[in-house]
Amino acid sequence: MSFIALVLMFMGKKINLSDRIIIREALNQNTMGGLVKLIKGIFVFTICFQTIGAILLSIRFIPQYGVRLGIYYSIFHSISAFCNAGVDILGNNSFINYSHDYYINIVLMILIIIGGLGFTVWNDIFRAINLAIKRKFSPIRIWRELSIHTKLVLITTIILLILGAILTFGFEKNNVNLGKDDTIGQRILKSCFYSTTLRTAGFTTINTKVLTTATKFISIIFMFIGGSPASTAGGIKNITVAIILLMVASFVKGNNETVVFKRKIPFRIIKRAIAIFSISICIVLVAIILLIITENLYMEQRYNMIAENINFIDIVYEVFSSFGAAGLTLDTTKKLSVLGRIIIMILMFIGRLGPITISIALFNKNNKNKHINYPECDILVG
C-alpha cells in the first residue's frame, strides 16, 4: 500500500480520504496526519538499509559465488531479509549451509530486526538521538525522549527474541537440529537465528521438518504475534498482544484503567487490539477446519485413505505461518490439495494486509447507526 501511494505521489495524483484511511490502517497509524511525509521517509529509510545490507552480504557472497552472482544474491537476500519476505534463492536448504557462519547470521538478523521494528519506531529513535545530541548525550536521556509506543515495542521485541531463543535452545538441545558436533556458541547462534526468523522473516538455519512438537508449538505462537506495527513483518503485531496482556493485568489487579509508563491507554486502542486478536483467531481457526476437511476428502478420493500422514500440528503450523506471512514450512504445503493451497494463498493475502485493513475496505460503508447511543444492559460473562 505504501508503494502504491508513493507511485501516486510521483505521478502527481492526490490521495483521497478513503485511500488515506486504508493507508493509515495498513501502516497501523492512529491518525491520518503526516501520512505522506511518513511514506516518503519509509522509502528513503528502506533504500538506505537495504543497500547497506547488500554491501555487507556481498563481502561473503562475492568470494563464494563470483562478482555477478554474488552481487545478485547480496541484493536479493538483503531486500528479502529487511522486508521479512521469507524468500531465498539458495536452494531447498535455505541458509542451513551457513548455520555456523556468524557473520552471515548476524547481518541477516540485524536486517530482519530493523525491518521488523517498524518505521515509526526508527523515526522516533532518530528523533530522540538528535534531541539527546543537542543536549547532554546519554542512553538514559535517549530513553526518556522516546515515545510510549517505541518503548513498548523495544521491550516486547527484546522479550520475544530472548524468550524464543531460550525456548528453542531448550526444546531442540537433544534434537538433530542442534547437533552433538556443534559448539555451545553454534547452538546459541542457531537458536537466536530461529527466534529472529519467527518474526515472519522466513529464513532458517535449522531443518524445520524435524522440529520437536514443543518447538512447533512455540513457533506457532511467535509467528502469530509477528513483528511491530508499521513494519515489514506480519502477524497481529507485538503491541497488540502487549496491550491485551496489560489490559488483563489491570483487570486482575482491580484497576479501572490500563496504564503503561504512567500513561493511560485509551479504550479505542484497547478495543482495536481486541478486535485484531479476535478476528485473526477466528480466521485461522476457520482455515484449520477447512484444511482438515479438504485434505481428508482429497486423500480419501485420490488414495482411498484418511489423511493420517498429515499431522494436525503440521497443518496448524502451516496455517499460522501463512497468516503471519512467516514463510516457514514443515514441507506440508506441497502435499496439500488444490483447495488446500488456495486456502493457504488467501490466508497469506489476508494476513499480510491485516484483518482490520480488509474489514475497513469491505465493510466500512456509511453506517447510519454509528452516531446513535443505545441504553446499556447487563449481561453475565464468565
C-alpha positions as CSV (number, residue, x, y, z in Angstrom):
1,M,0.0,0.0,0.0
2,S,2.9,2.3,0.8
3,F,4.4,1.6,-2.7
4,I,1.1,2.3,-4.4
5,A,0.8,5.6,-2.5
6,L,4.4,6.5,-3.4
7,V,3.7,5.9,-7.1
8,L,0.6,8.0,-7.0
9,M,2.6,10.8,-5.4
10,F,5.3,10.6,-8.1
11,M,2.5,10.8,-10.7
12,G,1.2,13.9,-9.1
13,K,-2.1,12.2,-8.1
14,K,-3.9,13.2,-4.9
15,I,-4.6,10.6,-2.3
16,N,-8.3,10.9,-1.3
17,L,-9.8,10.3,2.1
18,S,-10.7,6.7,1.6
19,D,-7.2,5.9,0.4
20,R,-5.7,7.6,3.4
21,I,-7.9,5.6,5.7
22,I,-6.7,2.3,4.2
23,I,-3.1,3.5,4.2
24,R,-3.5,4.5,7.9
25,E,-4.7,1.1,8.8
26,A,-2.1,-0.7,6.7
27,L,0.6,1.3,8.5
28,N,-1.1,0.9,11.9
29,Q,-1.2,4.6,12.5
30,N,-3.7,6.2,14.9
31,T,-4.1,9.5,12.9
32,M,-4.1,10.5,9.2
33,G,-1.8,13.4,9.8
34,G,1.6,13.2,8.3
35,L,1.0,10.1,6.2
36,V,2.6,11.5,3.0
37,K,5.7,12.5,4.9
38,L,5.8,9.1,6.6
39,I,5.6,7.3,3.2
40,K,8.5,9.3,1.8
41,G,10.5,8.6,4.9
42,I,9.8,4.9,4.6
43,F,11.1,4.9,1.1
44,V,14.4,6.6,1.9
45,F,14.9,4.5,5.1
46,T,14.2,1.3,3.2
47,I,16.6,2.1,0.3
48,C,19.4,3.1,2.8
49,F,19.3,0.0,5.0
50,Q,18.8,-2.5,2.1
51,T,21.8,-1.0,0.3
52,I,24.0,-1.3,3.5
53,G,22.8,-4.9,4.0
54,A,23.6,-5.8,0.4
55,I,27.1,-4.4,0.7
56,L,27.7,-6.4,3.9
57,L,26.4,-9.6,2.4
58,S,28.5,-9.1,-0.7
59,I,31.6,-9.4,1.4
60,R,30.8,-13.0,1.9
61,F,28.9,-13.9,-1.3
62,I,31.2,-12.4,-3.9
63,P,34.2,-14.5,-3.0
64,Q,32.0,-17.6,-2.9
65,Y,29.7,-17.1,-6.0
66,G,31.7,-14.6,-8.1
67,V,31.1,-10.9,-8.8
68,R,27.9,-11.1,-10.9
69,L,26.1,-13.8,-8.9
70,G,27.4,-12.6,-5.6
71,I,26.1,-9.1,-6.0
72,Y,22.7,-10.5,-7.2
73,Y,22.5,-12.8,-4.1
74,S,23.5,-10.0,-1.8
75,I,20.9,-7.5,-3.1
76,F,18.1,-10.2,-3.2
77,H,18.7,-11.5,0.3
78,S,19.2,-8.1,1.8
79,I,15.8,-7.0,0.5
80,S,14.2,-10.2,1.5
81,A,15.6,-10.1,5.0
82,F,14.7,-6.4,5.6
83,C,11.2,-6.9,4.2
84,N,10.7,-10.1,6.2
85,A,9.7,-11.7,2.9
86,G,10.9,-15.2,3.7
87,V,12.2,-15.9,0.2
88,D,15.7,-17.1,-0.6
89,I,17.3,-18.4,-3.8
90,L,19.9,-20.6,-2.2
91,G,18.1,-23.9,-2.9
92,N,16.0,-26.2,-0.7
93,N,18.2,-25.8,2.3
94,S,17.7,-22.1,2.7
95,F,20.6,-20.8,5.0
96,I,21.3,-24.2,6.6
97,N,24.7,-24.3,4.9
98,Y,25.5,-21.0,6.7
99,S,24.3,-22.2,10.1
100,H,27.8,-21.9,11.6
101,D,28.7,-18.6,9.8
102,Y,28.4,-15.9,12.5
103,Y,28.9,-13.1,10.0
104,I,26.0,-14.0,7.7
105,N,23.7,-14.9,10.6
106,I,24.3,-11.6,12.4
107,V,23.9,-9.5,9.3
108,L,20.6,-11.2,8.4
109,M,19.3,-11.0,12.0
110,I,20.1,-7.3,12.1
111,L,18.3,-6.7,8.8
112,I,15.3,-8.7,10.0
113,I,15.0,-6.9,13.3
114,I,15.5,-3.4,11.7
115,G,12.7,-4.2,9.2
116,G,10.5,-5.8,11.9
117,L,10.7,-2.9,14.4
118,G,8.7,-0.6,12.2
119,F,9.4,2.7,10.5
120,T,7.5,4.7,13.2
121,V,9.8,3.3,15.8
122,W,13.0,4.1,13.9
123,N,11.8,7.6,13.2
124,D,11.2,8.2,16.9
125,I,14.6,6.7,17.8
126,F,16.4,9.1,15.4
127,R,14.4,12.0,16.8
128,A,15.3,11.1,20.3
129,I,19.0,10.7,19.4
130,N,19.0,14.1,17.7
131,L,17.5,15.7,20.8
132,A,20.0,14.0,23.1
133,I,22.9,15.2,21.0
134,K,21.7,18.8,21.2
135,R,21.6,18.4,25.0
136,K,23.8,16.2,27.2
137,F,24.1,12.9,25.3
138,S,23.4,9.8,27.4
139,P,21.4,6.5,26.9
140,I,19.1,7.4,29.7
141,R,18.2,10.7,28.1
142,I,17.5,9.0,24.8
143,W,15.2,6.5,26.6
144,R,13.3,9.4,28.2
145,E,12.8,11.1,24.9
146,L,11.3,8.0,23.3
147,S,7.5,7.8,22.9
148,I,5.5,5.3,24.9
149,H,4.9,3.3,21.7
150,T,8.6,3.0,20.9
151,K,9.4,1.9,24.5
152,L,6.7,-0.7,24.4
153,V,7.9,-2.0,21.0
154,L,11.5,-2.3,22.1
155,I,10.7,-4.0,25.4
156,T,8.3,-6.6,23.8
157,T,10.7,-7.2,20.9
158,I,13.6,-7.9,23.3
159,I,11.5,-10.2,25.4
160,L,10.2,-12.1,22.4
161,L,13.6,-12.5,20.9
162,I,15.3,-13.7,24.1
163,L,12.4,-15.9,25.1
164,G,12.2,-17.5,21.7
165,A,15.9,-18.2,21.6
166,I,15.9,-19.8,25.1
167,L,12.9,-22.0,24.4
168,T,14.3,-23.1,21.0
169,F,17.6,-23.9,22.7
170,G,15.9,-25.9,25.4
171,F,13.5,-27.8,23.2
172,E,16.0,-28.6,20.5
173,K,19.1,-29.3,22.6
174,N,18.7,-33.1,22.2
175,N,17.4,-32.9,18.6
176,V,19.5,-33.2,15.4
177,N,19.0,-29.5,14.7
178,L,21.5,-28.7,17.5
179,G,23.9,-31.5,16.8
180,K,26.4,-33.0,19.1
181,D,29.2,-31.7,16.9
182,D,28.0,-28.1,17.4
183,T,29.8,-26.0,19.9
184,I,27.7,-24.2,22.6
185,G,28.2,-21.0,20.6
186,Q,26.9,-22.5,17.4
187,R,23.8,-23.9,19.2
188,I,23.1,-20.5,20.7
189,L,23.6,-18.9,17.2
190,K,21.1,-21.3,15.6
191,S,18.6,-20.7,18.4
192,C,18.9,-16.9,18.1
193,F,18.5,-17.0,14.4
194,Y,15.4,-19.2,14.5
195,S,13.9,-16.9,17.2
196,T,14.6,-13.9,15.0
197,T,13.2,-15.5,11.8
198,L,9.9,-16.4,13.7
199,R,9.2,-12.6,13.4
200,T,8.0,-13.7,9.9
201,A,11.4,-13.5,8.2
202,G,11.2,-16.9,6.7
203,F,14.9,-17.8,6.5
204,T,16.1,-20.8,8.5
205,T,19.4,-22.3,9.5
206,I,17.8,-25.5,11.0
207,N,15.8,-28.3,9.5
208,T,12.2,-27.3,10.3
209,K,11.0,-30.8,9.1
210,V,12.4,-32.4,12.2
211,L,11.5,-29.8,14.8
212,T,10.2,-31.2,18.1
213,T,6.4,-30.8,18.8
214,A,7.2,-28.3,21.6
215,T,9.3,-26.1,19.2
216,K,6.5,-26.2,16.6
217,F,4.0,-25.1,19.3
218,I,6.0,-22.1,20.4
219,S,6.8,-21.3,16.8
220,I,3.0,-21.1,16.1
221,I,2.6,-18.6,18.9
222,F,5.6,-16.4,17.8
223,M,4.6,-16.4,14.2
224,F,1.1,-15.4,15.1
225,I,2.5,-12.4,17.1
226,G,4.9,-11.4,14.4
227,G,6.7,-8.1,14.4
228,S,5.8,-4.5,15.2
229,P,3.2,-2.1,13.8
230,A,4.1,-0.1,10.6
231,S,6.9,-2.6,9.9
232,T,7.7,-5.1,7.1
233,A,6.8,-8.0,9.4
234,G,3.4,-9.9,9.5
235,G,1.4,-11.3,12.4
236,I,-1.0,-9.5,14.6
237,K,1.9,-7.4,16.0
238,N,3.6,-7.5,19.3
239,I,2.0,-4.3,20.5
240,T,-1.5,-5.9,20.1
241,V,-0.5,-8.7,22.4
242,A,1.2,-6.3,24.8
243,I,-1.9,-4.2,25.1
244,I,-4.2,-7.2,25.7
245,L,-1.8,-8.5,28.4
246,L,-1.6,-5.1,30.1
247,M,-5.5,-4.9,30.0
248,V,-5.8,-8.4,31.6
249,A,-3.2,-7.5,34.2
250,S,-5.1,-4.3,35.1
251,F,-8.3,-6.2,35.3
252,V,-6.8,-8.8,37.6
253,K,-5.4,-6.1,39.9
254,G,-8.8,-4.5,40.0
255,N,-7.8,-1.3,38.2
256,N,-10.3,0.6,36.1
257,E,-7.7,1.9,33.7
258,T,-5.0,0.2,31.7
259,V,-1.7,2.1,32.4
260,V,1.8,1.8,30.9
261,F,4.7,4.0,31.8
262,K,2.4,6.1,33.9
263,R,0.1,6.8,30.9
264,K,-3.4,5.6,30.4
265,I,-4.1,3.6,27.2
266,P,-7.3,4.9,25.6
267,F,-10.2,2.5,25.3
268,R,-10.3,2.9,21.5
269,I,-6.8,1.4,21.2
270,I,-7.7,-1.5,23.6
271,K,-10.8,-2.2,21.5
272,R,-8.8,-2.2,18.3
273,A,-6.3,-4.7,19.9
274,I,-9.1,-7.0,21.0
275,A,-10.7,-6.7,17.5
276,I,-7.4,-7.6,15.7
277,F,-6.8,-10.6,18.0
278,S,-10.3,-11.9,17.8
279,I,-10.7,-11.5,14.1
280,S,-7.3,-13.2,13.5
281,I,-8.1,-16.1,15.8
282,C,-11.4,-16.7,14.0
283,I,-9.7,-16.6,10.6
284,V,-7.0,-19.1,11.5
285,L,-9.5,-21.4,13.2
286,V,-11.8,-21.4,10.2
287,A,-8.7,-22.1,7.9
288,I,-7.6,-25.0,10.1
289,I,-11.1,-26.6,10.0
290,L,-11.3,-26.1,6.2
291,L,-7.9,-27.6,5.7
292,I,-8.7,-30.7,7.8
293,I,-11.9,-31.2,5.7
294,T,-10.3,-30.6,2.3
295,E,-7.2,-32.7,3.0
296,N,-9.2,-35.7,4.3
297,L,-11.5,-35.6,1.3
298,Y,-8.6,-35.2,-1.0
299,M,-6.7,-38.2,0.4
300,E,-9.8,-40.3,0.6
301,Q,-10.7,-39.6,-3.1
302,R,-7.2,-39.9,-4.5
303,Y,-5.7,-42.7,-2.4
304,N,-8.8,-44.2,-0.7
305,M,-7.4,-43.5,2.7
306,I,-7.7,-41.0,5.5
307,A,-5.0,-38.3,5.7
308,E,-3.4,-39.7,8.8
309,N,0.1,-38.9,7.4
310,I,-0.6,-35.2,7.6
311,N,-0.1,-34.3,11.3
312,F,-2.5,-31.9,12.9
313,I,0.2,-29.8,14.4
314,D,1.8,-29.6,10.9
315,I,-1.4,-28.2,9.5
316,V,-1.7,-25.7,12.3
317,Y,1.9,-24.7,11.8
318,E,1.3,-24.1,8.1
319,V,-1.9,-22.1,8.7
320,F,-0.2,-19.8,11.3
321,S,2.9,-19.4,9.1
322,S,0.7,-18.4,6.2
323,F,-1.4,-15.9,8.1
324,G,1.6,-14.4,9.8
325,A,3.4,-14.2,6.4
326,A,6.3,-16.0,8.1
327,G,7.5,-18.0,5.1
328,L,8.4,-21.1,7.3
329,T,7.1,-24.5,6.3
330,L,7.3,-28.1,7.5
331,D,7.2,-29.2,3.9
332,T,3.4,-29.8,4.2
333,T,2.2,-27.3,1.7
334,K,3.3,-29.3,-1.3
335,K,1.3,-32.2,0.0
336,L,-1.9,-30.2,0.1
337,S,-4.7,-30.4,-2.4
338,V,-5.6,-27.6,-4.8
339,L,-8.3,-26.3,-2.5
340,G,-5.8,-26.5,0.4
341,R,-3.3,-24.4,-1.4
342,I,-5.9,-21.9,-2.3
343,I,-6.8,-21.6,1.4
344,I,-3.1,-21.0,2.2
345,M,-2.9,-18.3,-0.5
346,I,-6.0,-16.5,0.8
347,L,-4.5,-16.7,4.3
348,M,-1.3,-15.1,3.2
349,F,-3.2,-12.3,1.5
350,I,-5.4,-11.6,4.5
351,G,-2.5,-11.9,6.9
352,R,-0.2,-9.5,5.0
353,L,-2.8,-6.8,4.5
354,G,-4.2,-7.2,8.0
355,P,-7.7,-8.2,9.1
356,I,-8.6,-4.7,10.1
357,T,-7.5,-3.2,6.8
358,I,-9.6,-5.7,4.8
359,S,-12.6,-5.2,7.1
360,I,-12.5,-1.5,6.6
361,A,-12.0,-1.8,2.9
362,L,-15.0,-4.2,2.6
363,F,-17.4,-3.1,5.3
364,N,-16.6,0.5,6.3
365,K,-19.5,2.0,4.4
366,N,-21.7,4.8,5.6
367,N,-23.0,3.5,8.8
368,K,-26.2,5.4,9.7
369,N,-26.3,4.0,13.2
370,K,-22.8,4.8,14.4
371,H,-23.8,8.1,16.0
372,I,-26.7,6.6,17.9
373,N,-26.2,5.9,21.6
374,Y,-28.3,3.0,22.9
375,P,-29.1,2.3,26.6
376,E,-26.8,-0.1,28.4
377,C,-27.7,-3.6,29.5
378,D,-26.3,-6.1,32.0
379,I,-25.0,-9.5,30.6
380,L,-23.4,-12.3,32.6
381,V,-19.9,-13.1,31.5
382,G,-17.6,-16.0,32.6
